[in-house]
């Protein structure tokens, strides 16, 4: 997967409408989710963000259709308007909901700049 990134290829992103609770230590933030992929997710930058790149973030994603996805993730990217997380661990009961949302996109790669 890292080799793909060197060539401008990544798993296809799927836009979603939902909110996410981001926790690590004493950090607790709520943000809107922009999109999901087979390897991670992108969220809007919470106002006053003070987290740092690294592992062991606990994420609870709440979608507008009453689905809930719980996961552990690493914060890989901090951009001016968004945060990029990579999945570390997703419990079995949350995996089904994630794969249902991704559908065929879970197996598709796309180019990016």
C-alpha positions in Angstrom: 0.0 0.0 0.0 2.8 2.4 0.8 4.4 1.7 -2.6 1.1 2.7 -4.2 1.2 6.1 -2.4 4.6 6.7 -4.0 2.9 6.3 -7.4 -0.1 8.5 -6.6 -2.5 5.6 -6.1 -4.8 5.1 -3.0 -7.9 3.2 -2.1 -11.1 4.9 -3.4 -12.6 7.3 -0.9 -16.4 7.2 -0.2 -18.1 10.4 1.0 -20.1 9.9 4.2 -22.4 12.0 6.3 -21.8 11.6 10.0 -20.0 12.7 13.1 -17.0 11.3 14.8 -15.8 11.3 18.4 -12.0 11.4 18.6 -10.3 10.3 21.9 -6.7 9.9 23.1 -5.7 10.3 26.7 -7.5 13.5 28.0 -8.2 14.6 24.4 -11.9 14.5 23.4 -13.1 16.1 20.2 -16.1 15.9 17.9 -15.9 16.5 14.2 -17.7 15.8 10.8 -16.4 12.9 8.7 -15.6 13.7 5.1 -14.9 10.3 3.7 -13.9 6.7 4.3 -11.7 4.3 2.4 -10.6 0.7 3.0 -7.5 1.9 4.9 -8.6 5.0 6.7 -10.8 8.1 7.0 -10.7 11.9 6.7 -12.4 14.3 9.1 -12.8 18.0 9.3 -10.3 19.7 11.5 -11.9 20.3 14.9 -11.7 23.9 16.1 -8.8 24.4 18.4 -7.3 21.0 17.5 -4.4 20.1 19.8 -3.7 16.4 19.0 -0.5 15.2 17.4 0.3 12.6 14.7 0.6 9.1 16.1 -1.1 5.9 17.1 -3.8 4.9 19.6 -6.6 7.2 18.9 -10.1 5.8 19.7 -12.7 6.8 17.1 -16.4 6.4 17.3 -18.1 7.1 14.0 -21.9 7.9 14.1 -23.6 7.8 10.8 -27.0 9.5 10.1 -28.6 6.1 9.4 -28.0 5.1 13.1 -24.9 3.0 12.3 -22.0 3.2 14.7 -18.4 2.1 13.9 -15.9 1.9 16.7 -12.2 1.7 15.9 -8.6 2.4 17.0 -6.6 4.5 14.5 -3.3 6.3 13.9 -3.4 10.0 13.0 -1.2 10.1 9.9 -1.9 13.5 8.4 -2.7 16.9 9.8 -3.7 19.4 7.1 -5.0 22.9 7.4 -8.6 21.8 7.2 -8.7 18.1 7.9 -7.1 15.1 9.7 -6.2 11.8 8.1 -6.5 8.6 10.1 -5.3 5.1 9.3 -7.2 2.2 10.8 -5.2 0.1 13.4 -8.0 -2.1 14.8 -11.7 -2.5 14.1 -13.8 -4.9 16.2 -15.7 -7.5 14.3 -19.1 -6.0 15.0 -17.9 -2.7 13.4 -16.3 -4.2 10.4 -19.6 -5.3 8.8 -20.9 -1.8 8.9 -17.7 -0.4 7.4 -17.6 -2.9 4.5 -21.3 -2.3 3.9 -20.6 1.5 3.4 -17.6 0.9 1.3 -19.2 -1.7 -1.0 -17.2 -2.3 -4.2 -15.1 0.8 -3.5 -13.2 -1.2 -0.9 -11.5 -3.0 -3.8 -10.9 0.0 -6.1 -7.9 2.2 -6.2 -7.8 5.7 -7.5 -5.1 8.2 -8.6 -4.4 11.4 -6.6 -2.0 14.3 -6.7 
